[in-house]
Amino acid sequence: MTSVTLPPVAWHAIEAFIVLNVLLGLVAYVTLLERKFAARMQSRIGPYYVGRPHGWLQPIADALKLMMKEDIVPTTSDRAVYNLAPIVFLVPCLLIFATIPFAPALGVADLNIGVLFFLAVSSLEIVGLFMGGWGSNNKYALLSAMRAVNQIISYDLPFIFAALVPVVLAGSMQMSAIVTAQHGLWFVAYPVIGQLAFVAFLVATLAAENRVPFDILEAESELVAGFRVEYSGMKFALIQLAEYAHMLGTSFLGALLFLGGWLGPGPAALGPFWLLLKAMVIFLLVTWVRWSFVRIRVDQILAISWKLLMPATLLLLLATGLVVATRGAGGG
């Protein structure tokens, strides 16, 4: 028998298809995890009846419900922009997973500029977000989109500076190389620098993902549902999918940069499990903050970024460069 050899492009397409479908299932059940986690914090049980005894089928039921809902388009909306916005919002949030390695040689593309690719692509979500607010022709949606421009751009710089600290410590932008450099010492445990960078990363993540106390983009008491207020059915589902995918991708990035990625006890085959576990720890940490604090004012949010977080992370990055120049890279 003759074996069929697939071209590299076909293999990459198969890998991307597998990652995409696993990601969709993971995102669906991450929503259930958050709802259960929040419920336990508030002495509730969360989703329970669909898939008893613990509501395991609730994400599937929610997806089917949204698929069957009517797609309502506002009469005065800019239909082209309005209809395209969810796709523009979703694509960058899924594309960031193309460069995330889940274990050595396990991933779609382990680029030598992987961190740069992630940071560049993930920031494109703001384009779809603003399109949704503008195209809806709704004052609440537009105000939410304008807040998004202020907030996300303000916190992108501290987020980038904090993410570059492990890059400088490892001497590489390739994510697998950054994980390899953490053998023996995760960067979150690097004296002083690691802890400060990780805290700054978490704060910037809260703001970038519009999580309390930085959720002014969709403050229910002011803007109903924010930039997505006019969306229904599958368009609303795509926006929700994009938000949770972006949050999940950022959690994976934090696990790779600060928590040693797939490094852990046991055989190498457990690597993807350790990476997923660490990403879930970051996700639940952000969720814990979300359900524990109250929203702060927009001027306070911007002041935290421009007056505190950005200069602090810039100084931290410069200090990291000085330490690496004097002591060597890779946590030495």
GIKA-V221271 format. One record per pair of residues at least 6 apart in sequence whose C-alpha atoms are under 6 Angstrom apart, sorted by sequence separation. I is the first residue (numbers start at 1). J is the second residue. D is the distance in Angstrom with one decimal. If there is no record, write none. Layout:
I:J:D
I:J:D
This chain:
39:45:5.5
48:54:4.9
49:55:5.6
51:57:4.6
101:107:4.6
167:173:5.6
188:194:4.4
255:261:5.2
39:46:5.1
48:55:4.1
50:57:5.5
187:194:5.3
188:195:5.3
207:214:5.2
218:225:5.2
47:55:5.2
50:58:5.3
133:141:4.5
134:142:5.4
170:178:5.3
218:226:4.0
133:142:4.5
217:226:5.8
262:271:4.3
36:46:5.1
98:108:5.3
99:109:5.0
262:272:5.8
98:109:5.9
99:110:5.3
170:181:5.6
133:145:5.1
262:274:5.2
262:275:4.6
261:275:5.1
99:114:5.7
130:145:5.0
96:118:5.3
255:278:5.6
255:279:5.4
252:279:4.9
251:279:4.8
92:121:5.7
92:122:5.8
28:59:5.6
251:282:5.6
251:283:5.8
162:197:5.2
89:125:5.0
89:128:4.0
162:201:5.5
88:128:4.7
159:201:5.8
85:128:4.8
159:204:5.2
85:131:5.3
85:132:5.1
155:204:5.7
82:132:5.6
82:135:4.4
81:135:5.1
82:136:5.8
152:208:5.4
78:135:4.8
77:135:5.6
115:173:5.4
77:136:4.9
114:173:5.9
77:137:5.1
113:173:4.9
114:174:5.1
112:173:5.9
113:174:5.5
114:175:6.0
112:174:4.3
111:174:5.9
148:217:5.8
147:217:5.8
188:258:4.8
187:258:4.8
144:217:4.8
186:259:5.5
186:260:5.2
182:260:5.6
212:290:4.5
211:290:5.8
179:260:5.4
213:294:5.5
144:226:5.1
145:227:5.8
179:261:5.7
213:295:4.2
140:223:5.2
144:227:5.2
212:295:5.7
213:296:5.8
141:226:5.1
141:227:3.9
166:257:5.8
16:108:5.9
15:108:5.8
133:227:4.6
93:242:5.6
181:330:4.9
162:313:5.9
90:242:4.7
93:245:5.9
158:310:4.8
161:313:5.7
165:317:5.6
86:239:5.6
93:246:4.9
158:313:5.8
171:329:6.0
103:262:6.0
170:329:5.5
169:329:5.0
170:330:4.4
71:232:5.7
169:330:5.4
71:233:5.4
70:233:5.8
69:233:4.7
67:233:5.9
66:233:4.7
67:234:5.4
66:234:5.6
103:271:5.7
103:272:5.7
102:272:5.3
